Amino acid sequence: MVKSPMLVLHGPTDVGESLGARVKAMRLSKGWTRKTLAKRAGIAESSLKRFENTGRASLDLVLKAAYALGRLDEFGTLLEPRAARSIAELEQRSEQRGRKRGSI
């Protein structure tokens, strides 16, 4: 569960719904119709409607919509390693860099 002061997300469905709602809000703040955003993003209008209403979409659709809205750069730091909390954790990461496969 991810917590922030204004929003509590419990899982992938919640995150998807939140992203869909944010895309819709941004689209409306620009005065764009779904048709306009879909055309600018190169995606199907029906897929955009489903995303805005349910949060369900392919990663490709989400990235194209973000690009059309001028927000693609925000995905650049997604899933980057978090800062090490200790020297031991930093040393462990250094040892794992040469690995090409998981161990579990």
Backbone torsions as a table, in degrees:
resi	resn	phi	psi	omega
1	MET	NA	132.6	178.3
2	VAL	-103.6	129.7	-179.7
3	LYS	-118.7	139.0	170.6
4	SER	-137.2	165.8	-176.4
5	PRO	-56.8	-32.2	-174.2
6	MET	-109.1	-9.3	-170.9
7	LEU	-146.8	135.3	174.7
8	VAL	-120.4	120.6	179.9
9	LEU	-110.6	131.6	-174.9
10	HIS	-103.0	-16.4	-178.4
11	GLY	-177.8	-176.7	-177.8
12	PRO	-57.0	-37.6	-180.0
13	THR	-63.7	-44.1	179.2
14	ASP	-64.0	-41.8	179.7
15	VAL	-64.5	-43.8	178.2
16	GLY	-60.7	-45.4	179.2
17	GLU	-61.8	-40.8	179.4
18	SER	-65.1	-43.7	178.0
19	LEU	-63.0	-43.6	178.3
20	GLY	-59.8	-42.8	179.3
21	ALA	-65.9	-37.8	179.0
22	ARG	-67.2	-40.1	177.6
23	VAL	-61.9	-43.9	179.1
24	LYS	-61.3	-45.1	-179.6
25	ALA	-62.6	-41.5	178.7
26	MET	-65.7	-41.9	178.9
27	ARG	-59.5	-47.0	-178.7
28	LEU	-66.8	-35.6	179.6
29	SER	-66.2	-25.1	176.7
30	LYS	-87.0	-6.3	-178.8
31	GLY	76.0	21.4	-178.6
32	TRP	-91.8	145.4	170.6
33	THR	-83.0	167.7	173.9
34	ARG	-59.1	-39.2	-179.4
35	LYS	-60.0	-42.0	179.7
36	THR	-62.4	-50.1	-179.5
37	LEU	-64.0	-43.3	-179.8
38	ALA	-58.9	-42.9	-179.9
39	LYS	-66.2	-45.9	-179.2
40	ARG	-64.0	-32.7	-177.6
41	ALA	-89.3	-15.7	-177.5
42	GLY	72.7	38.0	-179.9
43	ILE	-126.9	163.1	179.5
44	ALA	-73.6	136.5	179.0
45	GLU	-59.1	-38.7	-179.9
46	SER	-65.4	-35.8	177.7
47	SER	-68.6	-39.0	176.8
48	LEU	-63.7	-43.2	178.9
49	LYS	-60.0	-45.0	179.3
50	ARG	-61.1	-43.3	179.9
51	PHE	-62.1	-47.8	-179.5
52	GLU	-62.9	-35.2	-175.8
53	ASN	-86.9	-30.3	-173.5
54	THR	-122.5	-17.9	-175.7
55	GLY	83.9	1.1	-179.5
56	ARG	-92.5	125.2	179.8
57	ALA	-166.6	159.2	173.8
58	SER	-75.4	158.4	176.3
59	LEU	-60.9	-38.3	178.5
60	ASP	-57.1	-45.5	179.5
61	LEU	-63.1	-44.2	-178.7
62	VAL	-62.4	-44.4	-179.7
63	LEU	-65.8	-40.7	178.9
64	LYS	-66.4	-39.8	177.9
65	ALA	-65.4	-42.9	178.5
66	ALA	-62.1	-40.7	178.7
67	TYR	-62.4	-47.0	-179.3
68	ALA	-63.4	-29.2	179.5
69	LEU	-89.3	0.9	178.8
70	GLY	75.2	27.4	-176.1
71	ARG	-124.5	13.4	-177.3
72	LEU	-61.3	-32.3	-178.3
73	ASP	-58.1	-23.8	-179.6
74	GLU	-68.5	-18.1	178.6
75	PHE	-83.1	-10.5	-176.9
76	GLY	-61.8	-28.2	-178.9
77	THR	-103.8	2.1	-179.7
78	LEU	-62.9	131.5	177.1
79	LEU	66.4	18.2	172.3
80	GLU	-69.4	151.3	178.7
81	PRO	-59.5	142.2	176.9
82	ARG	-76.5	159.8	177.9
83	ALA	-62.4	139.1	178.2
84	ALA	-64.7	140.8	-179.2
85	ARG	-95.6	-9.3	-179.9
86	SER	-154.9	165.7	176.3
87	ILE	-64.1	-39.7	-179.8
88	ALA	-60.7	-42.1	178.7
89	GLU	-65.8	-39.4	177.5
90	LEU	-63.6	-42.7	177.6
91	GLU	-64.6	-40.5	178.9
92	GLN	-62.3	-42.4	178.6
93	ARG	-63.1	-39.3	-180.0
94	SER	-62.7	-40.6	178.8
95	GLU	-66.9	-32.9	-176.0
96	GLN	-81.8	-13.1	-175.7
97	ARG	-59.3	-33.3	-178.1
98	GLY	-78.9	-11.3	-179.0
99	ARG	-69.2	144.9	176.1
100	LYS	-117.1	-7.1	178.9
101	ARG	-137.8	153.8	175.2
102	GLY	-75.4	166.0	-178.4
103	SER	-108.6	-4.5	-179.5
104	ILE	-111.2	NA	NA
